[in-house]
Amino acid sequence: MPPSDKNLKIFIGAGEVSSDFLGAEVIKSLQKKCKNLTCFGIGGKEIEKAGNFKSLFPMEELSLMGFFEILPTALKLLWRIHTTAKLILKEKPDVVLTIDAGEFYFRLHKKLRKKDKNIKLMHLNAPSVWAIKPGRAKMVAGFLNHLFALFPFEPPYFTKYNLPTTFVGHPLANIEEKIIDLHLQKDITPITVLFGSRNQEVQTLSDDFIKACTLLQKDIPNLFLLIPTFDKFHPLLKEKLDKTSLPYRFLSSEEKFSGFKASRAVLSASGTVALELAKAEIPFTIAYKLNPLTFLLARLLIKTPFACLVNILLKHEVIREYLQKDCTPENLYSEMKRLLTLSEVDQELLICELRKAYHMLQCSKGKSAEVIAKIICDEA
């Protein structure tokens, strides 16, 4: 179908690397549907490139997690909300689409709704009301026009408050991964180590992860670490790793999935990367540490017994989780050793469960970005 002659102006806002990629795909899908598309907003290099604009401020400012972690920058974030809302009201876009970073963007949406009752407000990635604060479903229904959900079980939580909510599938299910030959030596035992994508994660988890790997090396002398991470983390990790005898190699984002497929097992910070690991069908374990006060609050509020998205999707523990005091080098070493010595039968059973979780992420209507773009065009 040829693009329409409709003029469309959109504000698009992302909160982290994964939403930057998805936001860029939404822009590209909109460009196919609409000849005259104007974009502005907040994003990383992918959104900036696709939308041909400069982000209002660095997207990375929105990537903090946890109440006490956000406190030091709270005033700055409130100012960002104020100036962003002011610009949006001035530019009068047809649609405001935000992705992730709900703590920031929901405040922005509420401010916009108070000033303009007719502005179209949409958000991707439904708040996890099934895990924490069920009352947020009613709250977001009070200001959003449309909500896009990544998981199939989420829409009913919001549609009961008359908020149109569409399951669009998870972006991971739309990506065709290319396997790159990493030219690894034949006589090594490769494992992938994922320290996280945020500064606080890498700072907090790196010592425990590296210590666990040094313990593992005593049992597996030919152990080799594959480390997909951003360039900015290389100096810190290199300094720590070079104090050990662990052989390692940093991988680029393009090499990450190939690293998963080449690995025997994966040690990972908790996060959406669990879904990528399910897609790769590789045994893994997750670990995480939060500020103790943030964790205490989380324990009081969180309704789900699991942290790992694979376990949440399947409603039982398939992937072992090591959180807070359980995130110790000894525990991580023990679990990684278990994963590396699974019998063929146990490994196949685990992979079947991972396949099941991954298939739950697929939307029958098409690719996530295309479904979102169609709804934007229909409702703008």
N, C-alpha and C positions, 0 to 999 in steps of 0.2 A: 504494500500500500504506500503511495507517495506521501511525503510529509504535507501537512495542512499549511495554509497560509496564515494561520492564527498567530498573533503576537502573544508570547508568553514570557513573563518575567518571573524568575524564581530566586528566592533566597535559599541557599543550601548550607547547612552547618553540620560538620562532623566533629567527633570527639577523640578519635584515636586512629591508628594506622589502618585497621580493618575497615572502619567506616569511611576513611578517606578513599579507599579502593572502591567500595560499594557506591559511594556518592558520585565518583567519577563515572561508574557504569550507568548510573541513573541519568546523569547528564548526557552521556552518549546515546542512550535509548531515547531521551527526549529530543535530541537533535535529529533523530531519524523520523520522529513523528511531527516535528514542528520546525518550519523553515526559519522563523524569526524568534529565536530563543536568546534571552538575556539572563545571565547568572551573576550573582554576587554572594558573598558569605564568608564562612570560616572553614578552612580545610587545609590539608597538606598539599604536597606537590602534585598528587594525582588529580585532585579536584581543581586546583589552580590551573593545571594544564588543560584539562577537559573543558572547563568553563571559561578559560581565557580571562582570569581575573587574579588579583592579589588578595590573599586572605586578610581579613580585617585585623587579625592579630594571630600569633603563632598558636596553632591548634593544640600543641603540646601543653599549653597552660590548663587544658581541660582534662588531662589524663590522670590526675591524682585520684586515689581511692581512699575511702575511709574518712570519718568525721574529723578525727584529730589530725589527720594528714592535711586536710583542706584548710583547717583553721588559720595557719600562717598567711594564706593568700586570699582569705575570705573577702576582705575589703576590695582587693584588686578585682576579684571575680564579680562582685556586686557592681563595680564600676563598668566592667565589660558588659554586663547585662544591660545597664542603663544606656551606654553609648550604642550598643548593637540595636536595642529596641528603638532608639531615637532614629537611627539610620533607616531601619526597616519601615517605620511609619512615614518617613520622608519619601522613600523610594516607591512605596506602595506596590510590592510584588503581588502577583496573582496567587502565589502559593509560598508558604514557608515550610520547607522540609528539613527536619533535623534528624540526625542519626547518632544514637548512643548519647553518652554524657547527660543523662536525664537530670541529674542534680542541677546542672547549669541550664539546660535547654527548657525544662519544664518551668523554671522561674521566668525565663524569657517569654515563653508562651503565655503564661498567666498575665504578665505585664502587658503584652500585646493585646490580649483579649479584653482587658479592662479599657484599653484606649480605642479599640476598634472591634466592634461586635461582628463585623462581616468578613474580616480577614480569614483566609483559609489556612489553618494550622494543621500540619501533619507531622507524625514522628515515626521513625523506624526503630524497632526493638522495644517491644512492650516491656514496661517495668515488671520485674519478677514478683508479681503479687502472689503467685503460688508458693513463693519462698519467704517473702517478707512484706509486711504492711499491706494486707489485703484491701484496706481502705483506700489505697492509692488508685485503685481501678475507678472508683467513683470520682475521685479527685481529678484525674486526667480527663474523664468524660465531661467534666465541667468546662474545659477550654479547648480540647482538640476537636477537629472535624473528622480526622481519620487516623487510625493507628495501624501500623504494619507489624505483624508478629512473625518471629523467626521459627517458632515451634508450634506444632499442630494443636497442642492442648491449651494454648493461651487465649484464643478469641472469646470463648464463653465467659471468661472472667470480666470482659469489658462490654460485650454486646448486651449483657443483662442491664447495663446502665445506658443503653441506647447509643453507644459509641460504635460507629462502623469500624470493624476490625477485620483485617484480611491477613490470613496466613499466606506469606509470600515465599516460604521456604528459606532455608539458610543459604547465603551466598556461596558457601563452600560446596554445596551440592551442584552449583552451576559451573564450577571451574574444572576444565580439563587439564589435569596436571601433566607436565612434561617431565619424563625421567631423564636426567642427565647422568652420563657416566662420570663418576667422581674419581675414577682411576685409583681406587684404593688398593693397597697391597692385599694379596690373597691370604696371608698368614696372620691377619689381625682379627680381633673381635670388636667390631665397631658398635658403639652405643651413641645415641644422641642425648645431649644435655641441654635443656632449655631453662635458662635462668630467669626468664620473664622479659617483658617488653617495656617495663617502666623502671625508672631510676631506683625507686624505693624497693622494687622486687629484686633487682640485681644486687643491690647493696645488702639486702637482708638475707638472701638465700645463697649467695655465691660461696661463702665459707663452708656451710653445711654440705652443699652439693659436691664441692671439690674434695672435702674430707671423705665423704662417702665413696667417691671414685678412687681415692688413694687406698682405702680399705679394700675395695673391690679388686684393685690391681694386684694385691697380694695373692688373691685366688686365681686371677686371670692375668698373667704377666703380659699377654699380647693385647691388652685392652687399649682401645683407641677412641678418643672422644671427638665426636662431630658436634660443633657448636654453632647453630644458626643464631645470629644475633646482629644487632645494628652496629655499624662502624664505631659509633660513639662509645660503645661499651668495651671495645677491644683493648684499650690501654689498661683499664682496671682489671679485666679478666686475665690479660696476659701477665700482668705483674703477679697476680696470685698463682696462676698456673705454672709459671716459670720457677716458682719456689718448690715445685714438686717434680717428680720424674714422669708425670703423666704426658704422653704424647697426645696432641690435639690438633684440630684444624677448624678455623672459623669458616662458616658457610654463609653465602649471600642469601637473600630472600629467594632468588631464583633457584638456588641449590637446596633449599630447606626440605622440600618434599622428597627429593631424591635421597637426601640424608636419612629421612625417616625410613624409606624403603630399603636402604642399604644397611640399616641398623638391626641389631639383634633385640634391642630393648631401648626404652626411652625413660629418662628421668626428667620430669617436667614441673615447672611452676604451674599452679592451678590457673585455668583460664579457658578461653574459647579454643585454644590450641588443642584441647582434648578432642574436639570434633575433627580436627585435621588428622590427629593420630588414629582416630577411629576409621577415617577414610583410608589411611595408609595401611590399616589392618596390622598394626605393630603393637606388641605387648608394652604397656607403660604403667607408670605410677605417677601420682601427683603429690605435691607438697606445697605448703604455703605458711607464711607467718605475717600477721598483722600487728600493728601497734596493740599492746595488751588491752588498753581501754576500748579501742575500736572492736577488738575481738569479743570482749565481754558484752558490749552492746549488741554485736551480731548474734551471739549465742542467745540473748534474750529475745531477739526479734525474729530470727530465721525459723521458718516452719518446716523446711525440708531437712531430712537427716543427712543429705549429701552435699558435697561441694562440687564434685566432678559432674560435668554436664552429661557424660555417658551414663553415669549411675542415675541421674535425675530422669533422663529419658526412659531408661529401662526399669526404673523404680526398684532396683535392687543393686547391691554392690558387686560390680564386675571389676572395677578398678580400685585398688586400695589407695586410701587417702591418708596422708600424714600432715596434720595441721597443728600449728602452734607448738606445744610441748612435745608432741609426737614427731615433729619435724627435726629429727636428730640424725647425724651422720650414720650412727649404728643402725637405726631403723631403715634408712634409705638404702644402705649397703645390703642389709639382709633381704629387702624386697627385690632389689635389682639382681641379686644373686639368684633368688627364686625364679624370677622371670627368665633369666638366662639359662636356667636348667630345667625349664618346663618340658614335660614329656610331649611327644607329638600329639597325643590325644588331648591333653590339657590345653596345648597351644591352639589346636583347631577349635576346641570349644570356646576359648576366649575370642578368637577371630570371628566366629559365628555371631557372638554377642555384639562385637564391634560393628559388624556388617548391619545387624538389625538396627542399632542406634543410628548409623549413618543414613539408612534408607528412610528413617523417620523425618529427615531434614528436607526431603524432596517435595516440591510443590507440583501438582499435576497441571497447573495453569501455565507453566513456563518458567523462565529465569526470573529471579527476584527483581532485578533492575527493570526488566521489561514489564512485569506486572505492576510495579510501583509507577513507572512512567505512564502506563495506560490510565491508571486511576487518577493521576495528576491531571492528565489531559482531559479526561472525562469530567472532572469536578472543578477544574479551574474556571 
